[in-house]
Amino acid sequence: QVQLVESGGGLVQPGGSLTLSCAAAGSISSCRYMGWYRRAPGKERELVATTTSSGSANYADSAKGRFTISRDNAKNAVYLQMNVLTPDDTAVYYCNCRTWYGSDRWGQGTQVTVSS
């Protein structure tokens, strides 16, 4: 089974950028979709962006135009480039693998804090 480890979170000022990385132990070829979700304090976990095995991407409205998801099947990794960050982007960001059988794998999460 794929195990996911996120990295790249941290504290950034409003308007800044961060790139999150998700490294998979095991082949992500078992992941039909890979994506990023986030949970802000007091809120439910929500979709940020997903990508298919062929690289097609889907974004939440809040992420469109600011975030870019990419997937490197050779490196078994997925990335989230985040630009023009605002305090509303503060959350724990989780990497997700949805397998071809419909089951989900989650990483432990990485904290992103946007604050001056």
GROMACS elastic network, one bead per residue, 0.5 to 0.9 nm:
[ bonds ]
;  ai    aj funct       b0    kb
    1    25     6  0.83228   500
    1    26     6  0.68313   500
    1    27     6  0.86343   500
    1    30     6  0.85542   500
    1   105     6  0.84040   500
    2    24     6  0.62410   500
    2    25     6  0.56803   500
    2    27     6  0.67357   500
    2    28     6  0.70142   500
    2    30     6  0.78562   500
    2    31     6  0.84551   500
    2    97     6  0.79517   500
    2   105     6  0.70490   500
    3    23     6  0.82433   500
    3    24     6  0.55127   500
    3    25     6  0.50579   500
    3    26     6  0.68021   500
    3   105     6  0.71240   500
    3   106     6  0.75678   500
    3   107     6  0.70428   500
    4    22     6  0.63445   500
    4    23     6  0.57448   500
    4    25     6  0.64105   500
    4    26     6  0.88021   500
    4    77     6  0.89381   500
    4    95     6  0.68743   500
    4    96     6  0.76734   500
    4    97     6  0.81709   500
    4   105     6  0.74609   500
    4   106     6  0.63494   500
    4   108     6  0.76675   500
    5    21     6  0.81175   500
    5    22     6  0.54312   500
    5    23     6  0.52738   500
    5    24     6  0.64383   500
    5    25     6  0.81533   500
    5    94     6  0.89929   500
    5    95     6  0.76306   500
    5   106     6  0.85472   500
    5   107     6  0.52688   500
    5   108     6  0.66544   500
    5   109     6  0.76889   500
    5   110     6  0.88990   500
    6     9     6  0.82528   500
    6    20     6  0.70195   500
    6    21     6  0.55751   500
    6    23     6  0.64609   500
    6    24     6  0.88882   500
    6    93     6  0.82451   500
    6    94     6  0.71558   500
    6    95     6  0.65378   500
    6   107     6  0.63269   500
    6   108     6  0.70493   500
    6   109     6  0.60282   500
    6   110     6  0.59901   500
    7    19     6  0.87280   500
    7    20     6  0.58209   500
    7    21     6  0.52470   500
    7    22     6  0.64168   500
    7    23     6  0.82435   500
    7   109     6  0.81356   500
    7   110     6  0.61407   500
    7   111     6  0.89524   500
    8    18     6  0.71473   500
    8    19     6  0.60302   500
    8    21     6  0.60462   500
    8    22     6  0.88037   500
    8   110     6  0.72930   500
    8   111     6  0.86486   500
    8   112     6  0.85082   500
    9    12     6  0.89791   500
    9    18     6  0.72268   500
    9    19     6  0.76634   500
    9    20     6  0.62405   500
    9    21     6  0.87584   500
    9    92     6  0.85473   500
    9    93     6  0.81105   500
    9   109     6  0.89960   500
    9   110     6  0.53483   500
    9   111     6  0.52468   500
    9   113     6  0.79018   500
   10    18     6  0.81326   500
   10   110     6  0.79575   500
   10   111     6  0.61127   500
   10   112     6  0.50082   500
   10   113     6  0.60724   500
   10   114     6  0.83795   500
   11   111     6  0.83550   500
   11   112     6  0.61659   500
   11   114     6  0.58844   500
   11   115     6  0.70611   500
   12    15     6  0.83183   500
   12    16     6  0.60365   500
   12    17     6  0.71966   500
   12    18     6  0.75873   500
   12    85     6  0.79870   500
   12   112     6  0.77683   500
   12   113     6  0.62850   500
   12   115     6  0.62798   500
   12   116     6  0.76455   500
   13    16     6  0.54788   500
   13    17     6  0.83849   500
   13    85     6  0.76444   500
   13    86     6  0.79489   500
   13    87     6  0.84879   500
   13   113     6  0.83413   500
   13   114     6  0.54117   500
   13   115     6  0.50325   500
   14    17     6  0.85747   500
   14    84     6  0.69654   500
   14    85     6  0.53954   500
   14    87     6  0.65403   500
   14   114     6  0.57630   500
   14   115     6  0.59906   500
   14   116     6  0.64722   500
   15    83     6  0.70786   500
   15    86     6  0.62735   500
   15   114     6  0.86940   500
   16    82     6  0.83685   500
   16    83     6  0.61731   500
   16    84     6  0.54069   500
   16    85     6  0.54937   500
   16    86     6  0.81322   500
   16   114     6  0.82992   500
   17    81     6  0.75054   500
   17    82     6  0.54048   500
   17    84     6  0.61637   500
   17    85     6  0.62192   500
   18    80     6  0.81658   500
   18    81     6  0.61463   500
   18    82     6  0.52449   500
   18    83     6  0.67396   500
   18    85     6  0.82385   500
   18   112     6  0.86334   500
   19    79     6  0.68415   500
   19    80     6  0.54993   500
   19    82     6  0.59050   500
   19    83     6  0.85866   500
   20    78     6  0.84128   500
   20    79     6  0.55184   500
   20    81     6  0.64372   500
   20    82     6  0.79173   500
   20    93     6  0.85525   500
   20   110     6  0.83465   500
   21    77     6  0.70744   500
   21    78     6  0.60139   500
   21    80     6  0.65478   500
   21    81     6  0.87673   500
   21    95     6  0.85568   500
   22    76     6  0.85125   500
   22    77     6  0.54526   500
   22    78     6  0.51907   500
   22    79     6  0.61219   500
   22    80     6  0.85752   500
   22    94     6  0.87694   500
   22    95     6  0.62610   500
   22    96     6  0.89023   500
   22   107     6  0.80911   500
   23    75     6  0.80644   500
   23    76     6  0.63263   500
   23    78     6  0.68745   500
   23    79     6  0.88090   500
   24    27     6  0.69716   500
   24    28     6  0.68109   500
   24    75     6  0.84568   500
   24    76     6  0.54878   500
   24    77     6  0.59147   500
   24    78     6  0.84239   500
   25    28     6  0.84215   500
   25    76     6  0.76374   500
   26    29     6  0.87391   500
   26    30     6  0.87188   500
   26    76     6  0.73669   500
   27    30     6  0.63735   500
   27    31     6  0.81809   500
   27    73     6  0.79014   500
   27    74     6  0.87271   500
   27    75     6  0.87583   500
   27    76     6  0.59108   500
   28    31     6  0.50857   500
   28    32     6  0.82234   500
   28    34     6  0.82579   500
   28    53     6  0.84373   500
   28    73     6  0.64957   500
   28    74     6  0.88920   500
   28    75     6  0.89437   500
   28    76     6  0.54436   500
   28    77     6  0.76051   500
   28    97     6  0.77926   500
   28    99     6  0.88131   500
   29    32     6  0.72004   500
   29    53     6  0.71392   500
   29    73     6  0.70421   500
   29    76     6  0.81258   500
   29    99     6  0.86908   500
   30    33     6  0.89149   500
   30    97     6  0.83547   500
   30    98     6  0.82685   500
   30    99     6  0.55722   500
   30   100     6  0.64979   500
   30   101     6  0.89836   500
   31    34     6  0.62760   500
   31    52     6  0.81956   500
   31    53     6  0.71214   500
   31    96     6  0.89550   500
   31    97     6  0.53164   500
   31    98     6  0.53255   500
   31   100     6  0.62029   500
   31   104     6  0.88896   500
   32    51     6  0.85496   500
   32    52     6  0.59073   500
   32    53     6  0.56183   500
   32    97     6  0.74224   500
   32    98     6  0.58532   500
   32    99     6  0.51302   500
   32   100     6  0.50896   500
   32   101     6  0.85874   500
   32   102     6  0.84776   500
   33    50     6  0.64960   500
   33    51     6  0.56205   500
   33    53     6  0.62713   500
   33    96     6  0.79979   500
   33    97     6  0.58956   500
   33    98     6  0.51696   500
   33    99     6  0.68457   500
   33   100     6  0.81296   500
   34    49     6  0.85769   500
   34    50     6  0.55691   500
   34    51     6  0.54228   500
   34    52     6  0.64513   500
   34    53     6  0.77821   500
   34    71     6  0.79224   500
   34    78     6  0.72802   500
   34    95     6  0.73897   500
   34    96     6  0.55109   500
   34    98     6  0.63135   500
   34    99     6  0.86704   500
   35    47     6  0.79122   500
   35    48     6  0.74942   500
   35    49     6  0.54846   500
   35    51     6  0.60093   500
   35    52     6  0.86093   500
   35    69     6  0.78267   500
   35    78     6  0.77559   500
   35    79     6  0.88251   500
   35    80     6  0.87969   500
   35    94     6  0.82367   500
   35    95     6  0.58126   500
   35    96     6  0.50747   500
   35    97     6  0.66079   500
   35    98     6  0.83584   500
   36    46     6  0.88368   500
   36    47     6  0.65133   500
   36    48     6  0.54291   500
   36    49     6  0.53538   500
   36    50     6  0.62687   500
   36    69     6  0.82255   500
   36    78     6  0.88891   500
   36    79     6  0.86255   500
   36    80     6  0.74731   500
   36    93     6  0.66428   500
   36    94     6  0.55808   500
   36    96     6  0.60198   500
   37    45     6  0.65285   500
   37    46     6  0.54056   500
   37    49     6  0.69875   500
   37    50     6  0.85873   500
   37    92     6  0.83589   500
   37    93     6  0.56672   500
   37    94     6  0.51150   500
   37    95     6  0.64959   500
   37    96     6  0.73061   500
   38    44     6  0.83735   500
   38    45     6  0.53520   500
   38    46     6  0.54465   500
   38    47     6  0.65866   500
   38    48     6  0.66672   500
   38    89     6  0.86893   500
   38    90     6  0.87809   500
   38    91     6  0.58489   500
   38    92     6  0.53891   500
   38    94     6  0.57935   500
   38    95     6  0.87349   500
   38   109     6  0.84581   500
   39    42     6  0.81286   500
   39    43     6  0.61767   500
   39    44     6  0.58336   500
   39    46     6  0.63089   500
   39    90     6  0.85467   500
   39    91     6  0.52355   500
   39    92     6  0.53099   500
   39    93     6  0.66100   500
   39    94     6  0.81309   500
   40    43     6  0.53242   500
   40    44     6  0.72049   500
   40    45     6  0.72644   500
   40    46     6  0.87114   500
   40    88     6  0.82604   500
   40    89     6  0.78168   500
   40    90     6  0.62543   500
   40    92     6  0.64025   500
   40    93     6  0.87188   500
   41    44     6  0.84111   500
   41    90     6  0.82831   500
   41    91     6  0.67066   500
   41    92     6  0.84776   500
   43    46     6  0.85273   500
   45    92     6  0.89790   500
   46    60     6  0.86978   500
   47    50     6  0.78209   500
   47    59     6  0.78455   500
   47    60     6  0.63575   500
   48    58     6  0.85002   500
   48    59     6  0.59408   500
   48    60     6  0.51992   500
   48    61     6  0.84412   500
   48    62     6  0.77205   500
   48    63     6  0.63422   500
   48    67     6  0.86001   500
   48    93     6  0.88008   500
   49    57     6  0.70394   500
   49    58     6  0.54883   500
   49    60     6  0.61069   500
   49    63     6  0.74328   500
   49    64     6  0.89078   500
   49    67     6  0.81911   500
   49    68     6  0.80105   500
   49    69     6  0.65383   500
   49    80     6  0.82951   500
   50    56     6  0.82294   500
   50    57     6  0.56316   500
   50    58     6  0.52519   500
   50    59     6  0.66216   500
   50    69     6  0.70572   500
   50    70     6  0.88668   500
   50    96     6  0.86374   500
   51    54     6  0.78403   500
   51    55     6  0.55696   500
   51    56     6  0.53149   500
   51    58     6  0.63300   500
   51    59     6  0.89162   500
   51    69     6  0.69572   500
   51    70     6  0.71658   500
   51    71     6  0.72062   500
   51    78     6  0.88402   500
   52    55     6  0.50790   500
   52    56     6  0.52792   500
   52    57     6  0.66279   500
   52    58     6  0.87727   500
   52    71     6  0.84743   500
   53    56     6  0.75812   500
   53    71     6  0.80075   500
   53    73     6  0.79002   500
   54    71     6  0.89075   500
   55    70     6  0.71879   500
   55    71     6  0.66451   500
   55    72     6  0.89115   500
   57    68     6  0.85393   500
   57    69     6  0.69685   500
   57    70     6  0.80578   500
   58    64     6  0.87842   500
   58    69     6  0.86030   500
   59    62     6  0.78856   500
   59    63     6  0.59088   500
   59    64     6  0.57746   500
   59    67     6  0.81437   500
   59    68     6  0.84795   500
   59    69     6  0.85494   500
   60    63     6  0.52843   500
   60    64     6  0.63812   500
   61    64     6  0.53229   500
   61    65     6  0.87598   500
   62    65     6  0.85247   500
   62    66     6  0.82268   500
   62    67     6  0.88884   500
   62    89     6  0.89086   500
   63    66     6  0.55202   500
   63    67     6  0.52241   500
   63    68     6  0.81286   500
   63    82     6  0.83048   500
   64    67     6  0.62075   500
   64    68     6  0.81348   500
   65    68     6  0.79506   500
   65    83     6  0.87140   500
   66    81     6  0.82271   500
   66    82     6  0.60774   500
   66    83     6  0.51246   500
   66    84     6  0.63153   500
   66    85     6  0.79548   500
   67    80     6  0.66935   500
   67    81     6  0.54602   500
   67    83     6  0.60476   500
   67    84     6  0.86524   500
   68    79     6  0.80253   500
   68    80     6  0.56369   500
   68    81     6  0.50236   500
   68    82     6  0.66064   500
   68    83     6  0.86084   500
   69    78     6  0.72414   500
   69    79     6  0.56254   500
   69    81     6  0.63687   500
   69    82     6  0.87629   500
   70    77     6  0.85579   500
   70    78     6  0.56445   500
   70    79     6  0.52148   500
   70    80     6  0.65516   500
   70    81     6  0.82081   500
   71    74     6  0.89750   500
   71    75     6  0.86741   500
   71    76     6  0.78364   500
   71    77     6  0.59748   500
   71    79     6  0.63140   500
   72    75     6  0.54162   500
   72    76     6  0.58859   500
   72    77     6  0.52750   500
   72    78     6  0.60518   500
   72    79     6  0.83095   500
   73    77     6  0.64975   500
   73    78     6  0.81692   500
   74    77     6  0.78907   500
   75    78     6  0.86408   500
   78    95     6  0.82504   500
   82    85     6  0.67522   500
   85    88     6  0.80112   500
   85    89     6  0.63296   500
   85    90     6  0.86623   500
   85   114     6  0.67456   500
   86    89     6  0.55058   500
   86    90     6  0.75597   500
   86   114     6  0.59886   500
   86   115     6  0.78233   500
   87    90     6  0.54732   500
   87   113     6  0.72662   500
   87   115     6  0.59699   500
   87   116     6  0.89032   500
   88    91     6  0.81120   500
   88   114     6  0.77045   500
   89   112     6  0.75055   500
   89   113     6  0.74524   500
   89   114     6  0.67006   500
   90    93     6  0.89145   500
   90   111     6  0.77759   500
   90   112     6  0.53788   500
   90   114     6  0.54475   500
   90   115     6  0.83235   500
   91   110     6  0.84267   500
   91   111     6  0.60554   500
   91   112     6  0.55100   500
   91   113     6  0.66245   500
   91   114     6  0.88322   500
   92   109     6  0.58272   500
   92   110     6  0.53684   500
   92   112     6  0.60109   500
   92   113     6  0.84943   500
   93   108     6  0.88156   500
   93   109     6  0.52575   500
   93   110     6  0.52599   500
   93   111     6  0.62179   500
   93   112     6  0.70175   500
   94   106     6  0.67091   500
   94   107     6  0.58187   500
   94   108     6  0.66995   500
   94   110     6  0.66158   500
   94   111     6  0.89925   500
   95   105     6  0.82566   500
   95   106     6  0.58035   500
   95   107     6  0.53293   500
   95   108     6  0.80331   500
   95   109     6  0.69337   500
   95   110     6  0.89236   500
   96   104     6  0.67774   500
   96   105     6  0.56387   500
   96   107     6  0.66590   500
   97   103     6  0.81480   500
   97   104     6  0.56400   500
   97   105     6  0.50344   500
   97   106     6  0.66190   500
   97   107     6  0.88974   500
   98   101     6  0.78818   500
   98   102     6  0.58458   500
   98   103     6  0.55745   500
   98   105     6  0.64523   500
   98   106     6  0.89478   500
   99   102     6  0.51878   500
   99   103     6  0.54189   500
   99   104     6  0.64019   500
   99   105     6  0.79962   500
  100   103     6  0.76033   500
  106   109     6  0.81153   500
  107   110     6  0.86720   500
